[in-house]
Structures are given as structure tokens and as C-alpha cells.
Amino acid sequence: WQHNPATRASLQSIFMKLDKLAGKYCTGKETVAKLLPDKALDLDGSAVSVSDVGGLDLPDMCMECNLDEISQISQIIPLEEGIAAHKKKDHAKAWECFLAHAKLENATAKYWKGYYLWEGIGVEKDRVQARELFREAADNGGIADAQLHYAFSLVNNPLVKFDREIFLKYITKAADNNNPTAQYNLGEVYFYGKLNQKKDKELGIKYLRLAALNDQPKAKKLLQELGINGY
């Protein structure tokens, strides 16, 4: 800086030189250093600030995971394989499958778990838990076999009081869901007026015929004895 005012550059001259330099070296892009969240300056523009991703704080990501849990999930066999194992009488494999899928709130698996507990297949009988599983599968999954088993879990069961209305409600649901055993039993209820139900032979024959069409042997035999065409 010149101490002699006469030799100093004028402000006009300085601004003109700055304007020329700006025209020569500025690209039009922002060149102001960014202030990052930790108050550091991004001098070379290489850092990415929070504002670059929408101004939101990024969540802390836990990169650790439990490989044992992942392994256990991957080892759960499909429910269809569990049912196939049951048919092959591989009850241990079937039970493990039903147990795992029931924990995942699968209604069909809950029915099968209840069936194993009711019959004591490879496990200790627990008809209280089995009955509850039948009800859950019947109500939440609309499983016809569960509706049938829940209805009959009320019959001759010293642990619960028989409720005719609930029995008819669930056996009707099962019959309307095309369960042949339910159709046969409901047909008898209406045809003969069982359980103090008012006789309705027409409705009884309807359910008996549906059962016969589903190859229910008792329904076929009864219709034959009654001289009623099963079709």
C-alpha cells in the first residue's frame, strides 16, 4: 500500500480491475465455502452437508446384526412342507413347522398347532390351548377345519359348558365354507331337529346333498336310506 496518496490506485480503478478478474475467473457457480453442521468450512466443495440431502438429519445406522436370528428365520420351512410332513407321519418336522408359522400369526398354522395339541400328536395334550387356537384360526383366518373343530370342542368337553348357539354358529360357518363333515352334521341337525333345533327338512336335505357331492360317505348313505336323490 502506497503511503503517498498521489500514487495510490483510485477506488474506481480497483473496482474495474476486480470486475475484469471476476469476468475472467468466475464460472457462475457458487464459490462461497459452505459451513458444515460441525462448523467446519468446506473449502474445496468435496464434502456433503446435511442441506444437500433435504435438510434432514440422517439416522444413525447400526451396522451390527444378529446372524443367528437371520439363520433361524431362513431355516423355517414353508407351511406346505409341514403339512406334507404330517401326511408322511413325520410329526416332529411338521410340529416344528406349525409352531414356527403360528408364532408368525399364520391362521392355518394355528389350526394345525391346535390339532396337534388337541390330539396329543408328538406333544402333550393341551385342549385348553388347542380350543383357543381353533377359535383364533376360525375367526381370524376363516379356516373351515378350524371352525368345525372349534364347534366340536364344545361337545362332551368337561372344561367348558356346551353352548348350542355357538356350536350352530361355527358348524354353519364351516358348512358354508364347504367342509363336508360340517355339512353332513348340520344336515342331520335340520333334518331330524337335533339339539332342539326346529325341523327344516328342506334345509337339512340341502346340506346333506352338499356333503354327498363332496364325497362324504355318511351323507351318501343317509340320502340313499331316505330314498333321496343325492344330486
FITORZA-334665 format. One line per 4 residues: number of its first residue (from 1); their letters; for each residue x, y, z of N, C-alpha, C. Coordinates in Angstrom, 1 decimal, padded with zeros to 4 digits. Layout:
// FITORZA-334665
NUM> a> X:Y:Z:X:Y:Z:X:Y:Z  ...
***
This chain:
// FITORZA-334665
1> wqhn> 000.9:-001.2:000.0:000.0:000.0:000.0:000.9:001.2:000.0  000.6:002.1:-000.9:001.4:003.3:-001.1:001.1:004.3:000.0  002.2:004.9:000.7:002.0:005.9:001.7:001.7:007.2:001.1  002.1:007.4:-000.1:001.8:008.7:-000.8:000.5:008.6:-001.5
5> patr> -000.5:009.4:-001.0:-001.9:009.3:-001.6:-001.9:009.5:-003.1  -000.9:010.2:-003.6:-000.9:010.5:-005.0:-000.6:009.3:-005.9  000.1:008.4:-005.3:000.4:007.2:-006.0:-000.5:006.0:-005.8  -001.5:006.2:-004.9:-002.4:005.1:-004.6:-003.4:005.0:-005.8
9> aslq> -003.9:003.7:-006.0:-004.9:003.5:-007.1:-006.2:004.0:-006.6  -007.0:004.6:-007.5:-008.3:005.1:-007.1:-009.3:003.9:-006.9  -010.4:004.2:-006.1:-011.4:003.1:-005.9:-012.0:002.7:-007.2  -012.2:003.6:-008.1:-012.8:003.3:-009.5:-011.9:002.3:-010.2
13> sifm> -010.5:002.6:-010.1:-009.6:001.7:-010.8:-009.6:000.3:-010.2  -009.7:000.3:-008.8:-009.7:-001.0:-008.1:-011.0:-001.8:-008.6  -012.1:-001.2:-008.6:-013.4:-001.9:-009.0:-013.3:-002.4:-010.4  -012.7:-001.6:-011.3:-012.6:-002.0:-012.7:-011.7:-003.2:-012.8
17> kldk> -010.6:-003.3:-012.1:-009.7:-004.5:-012.1:-010.4:-005.7:-011.6  -011.2:-005.5:-010.4:-011.9:-006.6:-009.8:-013.0:-007.2:-010.8  -013.6:-006.3:-011.5:-014.6:-006.7:-012.5:-014.0:-007.5:-013.6  -012.8:-007.1:-014.1:-012.1:-007.9:-015.1:-011.7:-009.2:-014.6
21> lagk> -011.2:-009.3:-013.4:-010.8:-010.6:-012.8:-012.0:-011.5:-012.6  -013.1:-010.9:-012.2:-014.3:-011.7:-012.0:-014.8:-012.3:-013.3  -014.8:-011.5:-014.4:-015.2:-012.0:-015.7:-014.3:-013.1:-016.2  -013.0:-013.0:-015.8:-012.0:-014.0:-016.4:-012.1:-015.3:-015.6
25> yctg> -012.2:-015.2:-014.3:-012.0:-016.4:-013.4:-013.3:-017.0:-012.8  -014.4:-016.2:-012.7:-015.6:-016.8:-012.1:-016.4:-017.6:-013.1  -016.9:-018.7:-012.7:-017.6:-019.6:-013.6:-019.1:-019.5:-013.5  -019.6:-018.7:-012.6:-021.0:-018.6:-012.4:-021.6:-019.5:-011.4
29> ketv> -020.8:-020.5:-011.0:-021.2:-021.4:-009.9:-020.9:-020.8:-008.6  -021.6:-021.3:-007.6:-021.4:-020.8:-006.2:-020.0:-021.2:-005.8  -019.2:-020.2:-005.3:-017.8:-020.4:-004.9:-017.7:-020.2:-003.4  -018.8:-019.8:-002.7:-018.7:-019.5:-001.3:-018.5:-020.8:-000.5
33> akll> -017.6:-020.9:000.4:-017.4:-022.1:001.1:-018.6:-022.3:002.1  -019.0:-023.6:002.1:-020.2:-023.9:002.9:-019.8:-024.2:004.4  -020.7:-023.8:005.2:-020.5:-024.1:006.7:-021.2:-025.4:007.0  -020.4:-026.4:007.3:-021.0:-027.7:007.6:-021.6:-027.7:009.0
37> pdka> -022.4:-028.8:009.4:-023.0:-028.8:010.7:-022.0:-028.8:011.8  -020.8:-029.2:011.6:-019.8:-029.2:012.7:-019.0:-027.9:012.7  -019.5:-026.9:012.0:-019.0:-025.5:011.9:-017.7:-025.5:011.1  -017.3:-026.6:010.4:-016.1:-026.6:009.6:-016.4:-026.0:008.2
41> ldld> -015.4:-025.4:007.6:-015.6:-024.9:006.2:-015.3:-026.0:005.2  -016.2:-026.0:004.2:-015.9:-026.9:003.0:-015.2:-026.1:002.0  -013.9:-026.1:002.1:-013.1:-025.2:001.2:-013.0:-025.7:-000.2  -013.0:-027.0:-000.4:-012.9:-027.5:-001.8:-014.2:-028.0:-002.4
45> gsav> -015.3:-027.9:-001.6:-016.6:-028.4:-002.1:-016.8:-029.9:-002.2  -015.9:-030.6:-001.6:-015.9:-032.1:-001.7:-016.9:-032.7:-000.6  -017.1:-032.0:000.4:-017.9:-032.5:001.5:-019.4:-032.4:001.2  -020.2:-033.3:001.7:-021.7:-033.2:001.5:-022.3:-032.8:002.8
49> svsd> -023.0:-031.7:002.8:-023.7:-031.2:004.0:-025.1:-031.8:004.2  -025.6:-031.6:005.3:-027.0:-032.1:005.6:-028.0:-031.4:004.6  -027.7:-030.1:004.3:-028.6:-029.4:003.4:-028.6:-030.0:002.0  -027.6:-030.8:001.6:-027.6:-031.4:000.3:-028.6:-032.6:000.2
53> vggl> -029.0:-033.1:001.3:-030.0:-034.2:001.3:-031.3:-033.8:001.9  -031.7:-032.6:001.6:-033.0:-032.1:002.0:-033.1:-031.5:003.4  -032.0:-031.2:004.0:-032.0:-030.5:005.3:-032.5:-031.4:006.4  -032.4:-032.7:006.3:-032.9:-033.6:007.3:-031.7:-034.3:008.0
57> dlpd> -031.8:-034.5:009.3:-030.7:-035.3:009.9:-030.8:-036.7:009.5  -029.6:-037.3:009.2:-029.6:-038.7:008.8:-029.6:-039.5:010.0  -030.4:-040.6:010.0:-030.4:-041.5:011.1:-029.1:-042.3:011.4  -028.9:-042.6:012.6:-027.7:-043.4:012.9:-028.0:-044.8:012.5
61> mcme> -027.2:-045.4:011.7:-027.4:-046.7:011.2:-026.5:-047.7:011.9  -027.2:-048.7:012.5:-026.5:-049.8:013.2:-026.1:-050.8:012.3  -024.8:-051.0:012.1:-024.4:-052.0:011.1:-024.2:-053.4:011.6  -024.6:-053.5:012.9:-024.5:-054.8:013.5:-025.8:-055.6:013.4
65> cnld> -025.8:-056.9:013.2:-027.0:-057.6:013.1:-026.7:-059.0:013.7  -027.8:-059.6:014.1:-027.7:-060.9:014.8:-027.8:-062.0:013.7  -026.7:-062.6:013.3:-026.7:-063.6:012.3:-027.4:-064.8:012.7  -027.5:-065.1:014.0:-028.2:-066.3:014.4:-029.7:-066.2:014.2
69> eisq> -030.2:-065.0:014.4:-031.7:-064.8:014.2:-032.0:-064.9:012.7  -031.1:-064.4:011.8:-031.3:-064.5:010.4:-031.3:-065.9:010.0  -030.4:-066.7:010.5:-030.3:-068.1:010.2:-031.5:-068.9:010.6  -032.1:-068.5:011.8:-033.3:-069.2:012.3:-034.4:-068.9:011.4
73> isqi> -034.6:-067.7:010.9:-035.7:-067.3:010.0:-035.6:-068.1:008.7  -034.3:-068.1:008.2:-034.1:-068.8:006.9:-034.4:-070.3:007.0  -034.3:-070.9:008.2:-034.5:-072.3:008.3:-035.9:-072.7:008.5  -036.9:-071.8:008.6:-038.3:-072.1:008.7:-038.8:-072.7:007.4
77> iple> -039.2:-073.9:007.4:-039.7:-074.5:006.1:-041.1:-073.9:005.8  -041.4:-073.9:004.5:-042.8:-073.5:004.1:-043.8:-074.3:004.8  -045.0:-073.7:005.0:-046.1:-074.4:005.7:-046.5:-075.6:004.9  -046.5:-075.5:003.6:-046.9:-076.6:002.7:-046.0:-077.9:003.0
81> egia> -044.8:-077.6:003.3:-043.9:-078.7:003.6:-044.2:-079.4:004.9  -044.6:-078.5:005.9:-045.0:-079.0:007.2:-046.3:-079.9:007.1  -047.2:-079.5:006.2:-048.5:-080.3:006.0:-048.1:-081.6:005.3  -047.2:-081.5:004.4:-046.8:-082.7:003.7:-046.1:-083.7:004.6
85> ahkk> -045.3:-083.1:005.6:-044.6:-083.9:006.6:-045.6:-084.6:007.5  -046.7:-083.9:007.8:-047.8:-084.5:008.6:-048.4:-085.7:007.9  -048.6:-085.6:006.6:-049.2:-086.6:005.9:-048.3:-087.8:005.8  -047.0:-087.6:005.8:-046.0:-088.7:005.8:-045.7:-089.2:007.2
89> kdha> -046.4:-088.7:008.2:-046.3:-089.0:009.6:-044.9:-088.6:010.2  -044.3:-087.6:009.5:-043.1:-087.0:010.1:-043.6:-085.9:011.1  -044.1:-086.3:012.2:-044.8:-085.4:013.1:-043.8:-084.4:013.8  -042.6:-084.8:014.0:-041.7:-083.9:014.6:-041.4:-082.7:013.7
93> kawe> -041.1:-083.0:012.4:-040.9:-082.0:011.5:-042.1:-081.1:011.3  -043.3:-081.7:011.2:-044.5:-081.0:011.0:-044.8:-080.0:012.2  -044.6:-080.6:013.4:-044.8:-079.8:014.6:-043.9:-078.5:014.6  -042.7:-078.7:014.3:-041.7:-077.5:014.4:-042.2:-076.5:013.3
97> cfla> -042.6:-077.0:012.2:-043.1:-076.0:011.1:-044.3:-075.3:011.6  -045.3:-076.0:012.1:-046.6:-075.4:012.6:-046.3:-074.4:013.7  -045.4:-074.8:014.6:-045.1:-073.9:015.8:-044.5:-072.6:015.3  -043.5:-072.7:014.3:-042.8:-071.5:013.8:-043.8:-070.6:013.1
101> hakl> -044.7:-071.1:012.3:-045.6:-070.3:011.5:-046.7:-069.7:012.4  -047.1:-070.5:013.4:-048.1:-070.0:014.3:-047.6:-068.7:015.1  -046.3:-068.7:015.4:-045.7:-067.6:016.0:-045.7:-066.3:015.1  -045.8:-066.6:013.8:-045.9:-065.5:012.8:-047.3:-065.1:012.5
105> enat> -048.3:-065.7:013.4:-049.7:-065.4:013.3:-050.4:-065.9:012.0  -049.8:-067.0:011.5:-050.5:-067.7:010.4:-051.7:-068.5:010.8  -052.9:-068.2:010.3:-054.1:-068.9:010.8:-054.1:-070.4:010.6  -053.6:-070.8:009.4:-053.6:-072.2:009.1:-052.7:-072.9:010.0
109> akyw> -051.5:-072.3:010.3:-050.6:-073.0:011.2:-051.1:-073.0:012.6  -051.9:-072.0:013.0:-052.5:-072.1:014.3:-053.5:-073.2:014.4  -054.3:-073.5:013.3:-055.2:-074.6:013.3:-054.4:-075.9:013.5  -053.3:-076.1:012.8:-052.6:-077.3:012.9:-051.9:-077.5:014.2
113> kgyy> -051.4:-076.4:014.8:-050.8:-076.4:016.1:-051.9:-076.9:017.1  -053.1:-076.3:017.0:-054.2:-076.7:017.8:-054.6:-078.1:017.7  -054.6:-078.6:016.4:-054.9:-080.0:016.2:-053.9:-081.0:016.8  -052.6:-080.6:016.8:-051.6:-081.5:017.4:-051.8:-081.4:018.9
117> lweg> -052.1:-080.3:019.5:-052.3:-080.2:020.9:-053.6:-080.9:021.4  -054.6:-080.8:020.6:-055.9:-081.5:020.9:-055.7:-083.0:020.9  -055.0:-083.5:019.9:-054.9:-085.0:019.8:-053.7:-085.5:020.5  -052.8:-084.6:020.9:-051.5:-085.0:021.6:-050.6:-085.8:020.6
121> igve> -050.5:-085.2:019.4:-049.6:-085.9:018.4:-048.2:-085.4:018.6  -047.4:-086.3:019.2:-046.0:-086.0:019.4:-045.7:-084.9:020.5  -046.8:-084.4:021.1:-046.7:-083.4:022.2:-047.7:-083.7:023.2  -047.6:-083.2:024.4:-048.5:-083.4:025.5:-049.8:-082.7:025.1
125> kdrv> -050.9:-083.4:025.4:-052.3:-082.8:025.1:-052.5:-081.5:025.9  -053.0:-080.5:025.3:-053.4:-079.3:025.9:-054.7:-078.8:025.2  -055.8:-079.3:025.7:-057.0:-079.0:024.9:-057.6:-077.6:025.2  -057.1:-077.0:026.3:-057.5:-075.6:026.6:-056.8:-074.7:025.5
129> qare> -055.5:-074.9:025.4:-054.8:-074.0:024.4:-055.3:-074.4:023.0  -055.5:-075.7:022.7:-056.0:-076.1:021.4:-057.3:-075.4:021.0  -058.2:-075.4:022.0:-059.5:-074.8:021.7:-059.4:-073.3:021.4  -058.5:-072.6:022.1:-058.3:-071.2:021.8:-057.7:-071.0:020.4
133> lfre> -056.7:-071.9:020.0:-056.1:-071.8:018.7:-057.2:-072.1:017.6  -058.0:-073.0:017.8:-059.1:-073.3:016.9:-060.0:-072.0:016.7  -060.3:-071.4:017.8:-061.1:-070.2:017.7:-060.4:-069.1:017.0  -059.1:-068.9:017.2:-058.4:-067.8:016.6:-058.3:-068.1:015.1
137> aadn> -058.0:-069.3:014.7:-058.0:-069.7:013.3:-059.3:-069.6:012.6  -060.4:-069.9:013.3:-061.7:-069.8:012.8:-062.2:-068.4:012.6  -061.9:-067.5:013.5:-062.3:-066.1:013.5:-061.4:-065.3:012.6  -060.1:-065.4:012.7:-059.2:-064.5:012.0:-058.8:-065.0:010.6
141> ggia> -058.9:-066.3:010.4:-058.5:-066.9:009.1:-059.6:-067.5:008.3  -060.8:-067.7:008.9:-061.9:-068.3:008.2:-061.6:-069.7:007.8  -060.7:-070.4:008.6:-060.3:-071.8:008.2:-061.5:-072.7:008.5  -062.0:-073.4:007.5:-063.2:-074.2:007.7:-062.9:-075.3:008.7
145> daql> -061.8:-076.0:008.6:-061.5:-077.1:009.6:-061.4:-076.5:011.0  -060.9:-075.3:011.2:-060.8:-074.7:012.5:-062.2:-074.4:013.0  -063.1:-074.0:012.1:-064.5:-073.7:012.5:-065.2:-074.9:013.0  -064.9:-076.0:012.2:-065.5:-077.3:012.6:-065.0:-077.8:013.9
149> hyaf> -063.7:-077.8:014.1:-063.1:-078.3:015.3:-063.4:-077.4:016.5  -063.6:-076.1:016.3:-064.0:-075.3:017.5:-065.4:-075.6:017.9  -066.3:-075.9:016.9:-067.6:-076.2:017.2:-067.7:-077.5:018.1  -066.9:-078.5:017.6:-067.0:-079.8:018.3:-066.1:-079.8:019.6
153> slvn> -065.3:-078.8:019.8:-064.5:-078.7:021.0:-065.5:-078.3:022.2  -066.7:-077.9:021.8:-067.7:-077.6:022.9:-068.5:-078.8:023.3  -068.4:-079.9:022.5:-069.2:-081.1:022.7:-068.5:-082.1:023.6  -069.2:-082.5:024.7:-068.7:-083.5:025.6:-067.3:-083.1:026.2
157> nplv> -067.2:-081.8:026.4:-065.9:-081.2:026.9:-066.2:-080.8:028.4  -065.6:-081.5:029.4:-065.9:-081.2:030.8:-065.3:-079.8:031.2  -064.4:-079.3:030.3:-063.8:-078.0:030.6:-064.6:-076.8:030.3  -065.6:-077.0:029.4:-066.5:-075.9:029.0:-067.9:-076.3:029.1
161> kfdr> -068.8:-075.3:029.2:-070.2:-075.6:029.2:-070.7:-075.5:027.7  -071.4:-076.5:027.3:-071.9:-076.6:025.9:-072.8:-075.4:025.7  -072.6:-074.7:024.6:-073.4:-073.6:024.2:-074.0:-073.9:022.8  -075.2:-074.2:022.7:-075.9:-074.6:021.5:-075.7:-073.6:020.4
165> eifl> -075.9:-072.3:020.7:-075.9:-071.2:019.8:-074.5:-071.1:019.1  -073.5:-071.2:020.0:-072.1:-071.0:019.5:-071.8:-072.3:018.6  -072.2:-073.4:019.0:-072.0:-074.6:018.3:-072.6:-074.5:016.9  -073.8:-074.1:016.8:-074.5:-074.0:015.5:-073.9:-072.8:014.7
169> kyit> -073.4:-071.8:015.3:-072.8:-070.7:014.6:-071.5:-071.2:013.9  -070.7:-071.9:014.6:-069.4:-072.3:014.0:-069.5:-073.5:013.0  -070.5:-074.4:013.3:-070.6:-075.5:012.4:-071.3:-075.0:011.1  -072.1:-074.0:011.2:-072.7:-073.4:010.0:-071.6:-072.7:009.2
173> kaad> -070.7:-072.0:009.8:-069.6:-071.3:009.1:-068.8:-072.3:008.4  -068.5:-073.4:009.0:-067.7:-074.5:008.4:-068.4:-075.1:007.2  -069.7:-075.3:007.4:-070.5:-075.9:006.3:-070.6:-075.0:005.1  -070.8:-073.7:005.4:-070.8:-072.7:004.3:-069.5:-072.5:003.7
177> nnnp> -068.4:-072.9:004.4:-067.1:-072.9:003.8:-066.7:-074.2:003.1  -067.7:-075.0:002.9:-067.6:-076.2:002.1:-066.9:-077.4:002.8  -067.0:-077.4:004.1:-066.5:-078.5:004.8:-067.5:-079.7:004.8  -067.2:-080.8:004.2:-068.2:-081.9:004.1:-068.7:-082.5:005.4
181> taqy> -067.8:-082.6:006.4:-068.2:-083.1:007.7:-069.2:-082.2:008.4  -068.9:-080.9:008.3:-069.9:-079.9:008.9:-071.2:-079.9:008.1  -071.2:-080.1:006.8:-072.4:-080.1:006.0:-073.2:-081.3:006.4  -072.6:-082.5:006.6:-073.3:-083.7:007.0:-074.0:-083.5:008.4
185> nlge> -073.2:-083.0:009.3:-073.7:-082.9:010.7:-074.8:-081.8:010.8  -074.6:-080.7:010.0:-075.7:-079.7:010.0:-076.9:-080.2:009.3  -076.7:-081.0:008.3:-077.9:-081.6:007.6:-078.7:-082.4:008.5  -078.1:-083.2:009.3:-078.8:-084.0:010.3:-079.5:-083.2:011.4
189> vyfy> -078.8:-082.1:011.8:-079.5:-081.2:012.8:-080.8:-080.7:012.3  -080.8:-080.2:011.0:-082.0:-079.6:010.5:-083.0:-080.7:010.1  -082.6:-081.8:009.5:-083.5:-082.8:009.0:-084.2:-083.5:010.2  -083.5:-083.8:011.3:-084.1:-084.5:012.4:-084.5:-083.6:013.5
193> gkln> -084.1:-082.3:013.5:-084.4:-081.4:014.5:-083.6:-081.7:015.8  -082.3:-082.0:015.6:-081.5:-082.3:016.7:-081.1:-081.0:017.5  -080.6:-081.2:018.7:-080.2:-080.0:019.5:-081.4:-079.0:019.7  -082.6:-079.6:019.8:-083.8:-078.7:020.0:-083.9:-077.7:018.8
197> qkkd> -083.3:-078.0:017.7:-083.5:-077.1:016.6:-084.8:-077.4:015.8  -085.5:-076.5:015.4:-086.8:-076.7:014.7:-086.5:-077.4:013.4  -087.3:-078.5:013.1:-087.0:-079.3:011.9:-087.2:-078.4:010.7  -086.3:-078.6:009.8:-086.3:-078.0:008.5:-085.8:-079.0:007.5
201> kelg> -086.6:-079.9:007.0:-086.1:-081.0:006.2:-085.6:-080.5:004.9  -086.1:-079.5:004.3:-085.6:-078.9:003.1:-084.2:-078.4:003.2  -083.9:-077.7:004.3:-082.6:-077.2:004.6:-081.7:-078.3:004.9  -082.2:-079.3:005.7:-081.4:-080.5:006.0:-080.9:-081.2:004.8
205> ikyl> -081.8:-081.4:003.8:-081.5:-082.2:002.6:-080.5:-081.4:001.8  -080.6:-080.1:001.8:-079.7:-079.2:001.1:-078.2:-079.5:001.6  -078.1:-079.4:002.9:-076.7:-079.7:003.4:-076.2:-081.1:003.2  -077.2:-082.0:003.3:-076.8:-083.4:003.1:-076.3:-083.7:001.7
209> rlaa> -077.0:-083.0:000.7:-076.6:-083.2:-000.7:-075.3:-082.5:-000.9  -075.0:-081.4:-000.3:-073.7:-080.7:-000.5:-072.6:-081.6:000.1  -072.9:-082.3:001.2:-071.9:-083.2:001.8:-071.7:-084.4:000.9  -072.8:-084.9:000.3:-072.6:-086.0:-000.6:-071.9:-085.7:-001.9
213> lndq> -072.1:-084.5:-002.4:-071.3:-084.0:-003.6:-069.9:-083.9:-003.2  -069.5:-083.7:-002.0:-068.1:-083.6:-001.5:-067.6:-085.0:-001.1  -068.4:-086.0:-001.5:-068.0:-087.4:-001.2:-067.9:-087.8:000.3  -068.8:-087.2:001.1:-069.0:-087.5:002.5:-069.7:-088.8:002.6
217> pkak> -069.1:-089.9:003.0:-069.7:-091.2:002.9:-071.0:-091.4:003.7  -071.1:-090.8:004.9:-072.3:-090.9:005.8:-073.4:-090.2:005.1  -073.1:-089.0:004.5:-074.2:-088.3:003.8:-074.8:-089.1:002.7  -073.9:-089.7:001.9:-074.3:-090.5:000.8:-075.2:-091.7:001.2
221> kllq> -074.8:-092.3:002.3:-075.5:-093.5:002.8:-076.9:-093.0:003.4  -076.9:-091.9:004.1:-078.2:-091.5:004.7:-079.2:-091.1:003.6  -078.7:-090.4:002.6:-079.6:-090.0:001.5:-080.2:-091.2:000.8  -079.3:-092.2:000.6:-079.7:-093.5:000.0:-080.8:-094.2:000.8
225> elgi> -080.6:-094.2:002.1:-081.6:-094.8:003.0:-082.9:-094.1:003.0  -082.8:-092.8:002.9:-084.0:-091.9:002.8:-084.7:-091.9:001.5  -084.0:-092.6:000.5:-084.6:-092.6:-000.8:-084.6:-091.2:-001.5  -083.6:-090.4:-001.1:-083.5:-089.1:-001.7:-082.3:-089.0:-002.7
229> ngy> -082.6:-088.4:-003.8:-081.5:-088.3:-004.8:-080.5:-087.3:-004.3  -079.2:-087.8:-004.3:-078.1:-087.0:-003.8:-077.7:-085.9:-004.7  -078.3:-085.9:-005.9:-077.9:-084.8:-006.9:-079.1:-083.9:-007.2
***
